[in-house]
Amino acid sequence: MSDKPTIHRFTDLRRLAVRLRDDLNGGGQDFVLLYAYNGTGKTRLSMAFKDEGKRKNKGQPDTLYFNAFTEDLFSWDNDLEKDSERRLHINTDSQFFKGLKELALDERIGHYLARYADFLFDIDYDEWTVSFRKGETHHIKVSRGEENIFIWCVFMAICERVIDGAEAYQWVKHLYIDDPITSLDDNNAIAVASDLAKLLRKAKSRKRPEAVASDAPGEADNPPRMVPAPIKAVVSSHHALFFNVVCNELRSNKDKHRTYFLHRPERGDTYTLRATTDTPFFHHVSMLAEIKKAAESGKLFTFHFNMLRSILEKTATFFGNDDFSACIHGLDDEDLFARALNLLSHGKYDIYQPAEMVDDNKRLFRQILDAFLDRYQFALPDIFERPAKSAQATAA
C-alpha cells in the first residue's frame, strides 16, 4: 500500500478556494500554508477565496487580504510640475482602510517599519496622502521595495486592531496573505516571516464566540456582547526562505496547520494540491522534478536553462561552494557544460510566451541534467502523477 501523499486536482480556482475554507473551518486547522511558483495563480486564488466568503455571507465580506491588489490601493503623485512634494495617495473607497483614521495606527506602523527600513512617514488624514522622509529631507520618493514594505506595515498594524476586536473590522473572520516580501533581501524576509507567524498565533488564540453579560451600570437589559472568534489564515508564497521560516515558526509552536505545494502543470487549466506533511516543500527540488519531466517529454523551452542554472547555484551553495561550476567539476564535458550554462541562461526569457529550444540545445540540456542527477541523487517528488479528484473537484 503506497504511503505517498494524495494529490488532489481542481478544475477551477473556486473549488480550490472551497477546499481551503473547508480546511480552516470544518477541518479544524488554524492556518493553511501554500507554496507555489510565480504564475501559478496565487493572487487569483486569494480573490476566489475572498469571493467565496462573500457568496456564503450574502454579499458581506469575511476576508482581509494582502496581495498585489492591496498594493494597488496606493498610488504616487510625483509632483511633476514642481518636482518637490512627492506623495502616496490612499484609496479610501476600499474597506481595507475603514476606521484607519480613528484607530490611530501611526505608532504601530512605525514600530514595524523601523524593523525593516530607515525612512520615516507622515500620514495626512485630511488629504489621505502619505509622505516619506529621511533625516532632514522630506517628500522623498522611496523605492518600489520600500513602498511595498510600508504597505505591509500598514497591513500588519490593521491586523493588530482586527485581532483586538476593533469595531470597524468586526467582519473579518479570515486573513489571506499572498507574497508580502516582494523585493526584500533574505534578512528582511526572515524578519517579516517571523513577525507574521507571531501575529497569526495571536489571531488564532482569540477565544471562541460566547455571550458575556454586560456589567456596566444601566445596561442589565442590553443583549450580551460577544467575545471575538479566532481568526484563521491562509499564507501563500513563491519565496522558499520566507515559506520555510513561517512553516518552522508555526510547527515549533504546535499550531494546527496544513502545508501544501500548489502546482499548475504545464500552466494549463488544472490546479493540483499536494500535502507536504511536516516538512516544507523545498521549491528547488520540485523545480528539478519539473524540468526533468520537460526533458523527458521533449517540451524544452529557453527559460529551462535559467531554471537549471538556478538549481545548480542553490546546490553549490548548500555544499559550501561559491559557483555553480562546482556541480559539474570533473565531468568529461565540464568546459562545454559551463559555457552553455553561462551563455544560455542569461537571456530574459518570457515564461508566458516561451520559445522552444533548438534540437542541439535540447540534447545539450539533457546531457547536463543527466550528469547532474547522476552526481546528486535527489529523491524527486511525484508531482506529476495523475492526481486523485477531491470532493470539490467532482461536485456539480
Buried (B, 14 or more C-beta within 10 A) or exposed (E): EEEEBEBBBBBEBBBBBBBBBBBBEEEEBBBBBBBBBEEBBBBBBBBBBBBBBEEEEEEEBBBBBBBBBBBEBBEEEEEEEEEEEBBBBBEEEEEBBBBBBEBEBBEBBEBBBEEBBEBBBEBEEEEBBBBBBEEEEBBBBBEEBBBBBBBBBBBBBBBBBBBEEBEBBEBBBBBBBBBBBBEBEEEBBBBBBBBBBEBBBBBBEBEEEEEEEEEEEEEEEEEEEEEBEBBBBBBBBBBBBBBBBBBBBBBEEEBBBBBBBBBBBEEEEBBBBBEBEEEBBBBBBBBBBBBBBBBEEEBBBBBBBBBBBBBBBBBBEEEEBEEBBBBBEEBEBEEBBBEBBEEBBEEEBEBEEBEEBEEEBBEBBBBBBEBBBEEBEBEBBEBBEEBEEBEBBEEE
